[in-house]
Amino acid sequence: MNPVRILAHGSLVLAVLAGCSKRSQPPAPARDAITKSMFRRGQAVSTGLLPTGKRVVVRTAQPNLLDVGSGRVDPIKLPAGAEPSAIAATGDRLVALTRGKSAKPVLFEHRAGTWHALSTPADLSIVEKQPVVVAVNDAAIVILNGKRLHRFSKAGWTSVDVPQRPSKRPGWPKHAVLHAGRLYVGTDSGEWGGELLSLDLAKHTWRPEPPTGTTTELDLPIRDLTLDRKGRLWVVRGLSHLGLYEGMLHRLGANGFELIASSKKAVGKRPAARGGDWNLDGTAFDAIAFDAQNRPLVLTGSLGVVRRAAGGGWTRLTPSWPDFVYVQGLAVVGETAVIGTYDAGVVLFELGAGAARTVTLEP
């Protein structure tokens, strides 16, 4: 089963382009390790990555499509200059919901190198101040717009009213996944926290999704939410704020979200707190991806990329990582880990060779 990821921002734009661009750049020379000099701040601000096949969408104000093999980056556009309200992907499949130049939303799917218009629910409307959520899997498309749920399958569209999302924390969902008949959504409002909820697509009821053994008051921001290569759902929580680094990693099992690893560290205070099978220094967790053997790789701001062993325990793959980098997303394409940052471009890290190269994102 392929991972499912989502972007839910009213200003996002997506398309897949072929051909050259003025913003395309050749790969930087290979290096032996990731070092501080590779992170030149002041580049385009990114809110994360969206993997799609052998390429990765970099979520910037002018979004870019990165070809991982060549290191080439191209600005992204939709047909006729349309602006999407949300996009979603599963494997090679890309779906974009957009307002276009008219008030009527348009749904596009990218296939065979071009965009194809799909049908949309007759009563679908987009509210600018209320970002729409879109999620896809191989068989369905789900659109959540306020209290209205639209679902597309082979039988066509069905639309129903659902209760308002019972949020206790500010912010709109930034991550969403379809899994086992439910729509999981996670919010990330930084220092103001976050939460994970799920919507039963058959009964149309919401449910809080706290980790096993905790209360619903757990409020660390949801930094990532995805499926591994075996279809298991993982959630990453993390926060780096005022010298406090905190992270939690959970996987959905038969009895709910079970703790895999947790970490907490306050600058100037020792020792760091650890939970699950975490055996490294305290850090915040920011993103997760899975290598060809389905081993979890977690991206952190202070340790870089770490990998979980089959029997438990974690190993740093980037020992020369700087003291701290603001990171925003991780993807694995083949043997390459794609490391997204907040405003210091993208680093392509070869998992086997250990070499790294940079991709510049012009502001």
N, C-alpha and C positions, 0 to 999 in steps of 0.2 A: 504494500500500500504506500502511496506517495504522501509526503508531508503536504499539509494544507496551510497556507498562510494568507493573511489579509492586510490591506491597508485601508484605513477609514478616515480620510482627511478630505475636506471639501476642495482643497487646492491642488490635489495630486493630479498628475497627468501621466498617462502610460501609452506606449506604443512600441512596436518592434520594428526597427529600421534595418535596411540593408544599405550598403554604400558608405562613402566617407563622410566625415564631418570635420569642420574646423576645430572642434573641441576634441577630436580623437587624438590620442597620444600613444606613441610606441612604448612598449614595456621598458621599465628602467632596468639597468644591468642587474643580474642576479647577485645576491649578497649571501654571506654565510649565516647571518643571524638578523633578527629584528632588533634595531637599535633606535635610540632617541632621535637621531637625525632623520629617520624615515617619516616622522610625524611632523609635517610642516603645517602649522595651524593657519587659519585665515582662508581656507578653501570653502567651497560651498557647504552649507550646513545640511547634514543628513539626519533623518529620523529613523533610518534602518534599511534593511535589505530584503528583497523578495526574490528568492531563487526560482528560475524557470528554465528547465532543461540545462543546457550548458552555459547559460547566461544568467546574469543577476541584475535586477532592477535596483538602482541606488535611489533612495527616496530623498531627493532634494527638491528645492523650489522649482527648478527646471530639471525634472527627473532625468536620469541617465540610464542607458542600458550598457552593461559591461559584458564584453565577451571574455570569458575567463581564460581561454587558451591563449589568445593573442594579447590580452591586456588592453584591448581597445575599448574606448568609452565613447558613446554617441548620445547626444540629446534625444529625448523621446517625445514623440508627437502622436496624437490620435487623428483619425480621418477628419478632414475639413476643419481642423483646428478645434475640435470639440474638447471640452474640459470634463473629466470624470469626477463623480462624487465618491467613488470607491472602486477598488480593483481587488481581484482575488486570483489565486493560482493553485493548481495542484499538478505536480509533475510538469509536463510541457504545456498544459492548458492554462490560458490566460483569459480572464473575463473582465471587462470594464463597463461600469455603469456610468452614463454621462448625461448631462442635460443637453449637450449640443448647442446649437444657436437658437433653438426654440425652447419653449417651456416644457415640452414633452421629453421625458427621459428616454435615452437610447441605450440598449444593451448590446455590446460587441463581444465577440469571441475571436481570438487570434488563432488561425489555422493555416498551415502551409504558407507561412510567410506574409499573410495579409489578414485584414480584419473583415469579419462577416457580421452583419447585423442580425440579432436574434429578436424574437418577439418579446414584448414586455407586458406586464399586467396593465389592464386598461385603466385601473384607478391609481397607478403609481405616480406619486409626485415627490419632488425633492424640496426639502426645506433647508435653506442656506445655513441657518444657525443650528441645525440638527443633523450632523453627518450621518449618512446612511451606512449600514453594515452589509457587506456582501461576503458570502462564503460559498465555496464550491467543493464538490468531490467528483468522482468519475460519473456519477449518475444524477446529480442534482445541483441546482443553484438555489441559494436561499438569500432573500433580501429582507432585512429588518429595517423598517423606516418608522421610528417612533413606536406606536402601538400596532402597526400594521405589519403582518408577516406574509411574505409572498414566497411561494415555493414552486420551482419548475422541475418537472420530471418528464418521462416519455408521454405521460397523459396530458401534458400542458401545464399551465399555471393554475394554482389555487391560492386564494387570498383570504386571510382571516384576521380578526382583531385579537390581540393578545394583551395581557395585563402590562402596565408600565413596568419597566425594569426596576426592581426594588433596590436601587443603589443606595448604599450608606456612605459612599465616597464620591468626591467630585470627579468630573471628567467623562468623556465618551469612550467607548471601547476602542482600543488600538490594536487588539489582536482577537481573532476569532477562528474557530475550527469546527467543522462538522465531524461528529464522531458518535457512532452507535445511537442514532436517532435523536441526538441532542445538538444544539448550537451552543458552544462554549465561547464566552466573551470575557476578555480581561481588560482592565483599565490601568493606566499608569499616569498618575498626576504628580510624579516626583515626590518631594518632601511631604505632600499632602496625602500620599498613600495610593492604594489601589485595591482591587478586589477581583475575584473570579466568580462568575455566575454561569448557569446553564439553563437553556430553554428546551423543554420537552416538545419536539416538533409535532407529536401526535396529540398530546393532552393540552398543549399551549400553557404550561405552567412553568414558573421560574423556580430555581433552586440555588441557594448559595453553595459554593464548592470549597469549603475550607479543607486544609490538609487533615488527615486522620489524626484524631486526638487533640485537636485545637478547637477554639471557638471561632465564630464568624467575625470576630473583631480583629483577626489578623489582617494588617493593612499594608504590608509591604507592596510597592508597585509591581504589577505584572509586567515583566520585561520581555518575556517571550512565551509563546504557546504554540506547540506543534506536535506532529506525529512522527515517530521514528520509522525506520524502514520495515518494521513488523506491524505497524499500525497502532502502537501504544501511544497514549497521550501523555505529554510532559509539560510541566509548567515551571517557568523560571521567575523567581521573585528576587528583587534586589534594590539596594539604595546606597548611594555614595553621597554623603551630605555632612558638612561641618566636621570632618575628621572621623565620621562613623562609616564603616563599610559593613554591609550586611547582605547575606544572600541565602536563598533557600531553593532547593531543587526537589520537585516531587514528580512521581509517576503514578498515573491512574491504575489501580489494581482492583481486585474483586471487592475489597472493603473500602474503597475510596482512594484519595490521593495519599500515597505513602511516601515518607521522607526517604530520599536517596542521599542527600548531603545538605549540610547547612554550615554557615560560617558567619562569625561576627567579630569585628575588631574595632576598637577605638584608638585613634592615633595617640601614642604616648602611654598607652596602658597595655599591660601584659597580664596573663596570656590571652590569646585569642580563643574564643569559644568555638567548638566544633560539634557537629552532629552528623548522624548517618555514618558514611564511610569517608568523610572528608578528613584528609591527613596533611593538608598544606596550610600555609599561613592564612590568616583571616583576610577576607576580601568580599566584595560585592559580586553577585552573579548578574550577567547582563544578557546573554543569549546562549542558545544551544543549537547544535547541528550534529549530524551522525555520519561517521565515515563509512566506507564500503563494507566493513565488518559490523556495522550498526553499533559501534562504540560511541558513547556520548562524548562530544567535545563541548566544553563550556568556555565562553569568552568572559574575561574579567578585566576590569580597568587597571588593576595593579599587578596581576600575574600573567596577563596575556591569555594564551590558549592552553587549557589543561584537558587531559583525556582520562577517562575512567577505564581501568583495567577490567577484564572479564570477571575476575574474582573480587572486585571491589578495590577501592583506593584510587588515588589520582596522581598523575604525573604531569609536570610542567613540560610543554613542548617548546616554550619560548623563554628560556632562562635568562636571556639578555634583555628582556622587556624592560622599558623605562619604569620609574617609580609609579607613574600613573598616567593613563591615557583615557580621555573620554571616548568610550566605544559605543557603537550603535548598530549591532547586528552581526551575525555570523552565518555563513553558508559553506557547504562543502560540495564542490563540483569535481568529480573524479578524485584525484589525489591533491587537490588544491583547496586550502581553507581560505575563504574570502572574508577578510576582517574589515568591517565598516567602522568608521570613527565619526565623531560629532562634526568636526570641522577640519580634519587633517587628512582627508582623502581616504583611499582604500589600500590595504596591503594584501598582496597575494602570497600566501605562505605554502610552500610545497611540503606536504606532510612527510613524504619519504626522504627527500634530499635535505630538507631543512633550509633551503634557500628561500629568499623573499624578494619581492619587487614591489614597487609602489605604483599606484595609479592616481594621477592628479585630477581633482575635480575643480574646475575653474568657478569662482564665485559669480 
